[in-house]
């Protein structure tokens, strides 16, 4: 879609992950490299909530890593006893 002044619309898709139950999303237009006035063409912004069961907690990977290291240690100790 062309707009007055020659600007065109571009479809953009971005992913943001909230770090708390309440977050604020801001949009800011900044000037161009040629010093022209800042202009922002923004339309149809939508947000999608992902169920908590689909997003792993940050500590989940740490717990899995510690569990895997523990399991490997047990296997290693048992293989030394048998060999």
WOWO-V325192 format. One line per field, one symbol per residue. ss: DSSP state (H for helix, E for strand, - for the rest). psi: psi as a letter, one per 30 degrees, with the letter a starting at -180 (. if undefined). burial: + if it has 9 or more other C-alpha atoms within 8 Angstrom, else -. A space follows every 50 residues. Layout:
ss=???
psi=???
burial=???
//
This chain:
ss=-E-----E------------------------------------------ -HHH---HHHHHHHHHHHHHHHHHHHHHHHHH-
psi=kklkfgklkkkkklkkkkglfklkklkkklllfgglkkkkjklhklkkkk kfffjkkefeeeeeeeeeeeeeeeeeeeeeef.
burial=------------------------------+------------------- ---------------------------------
//
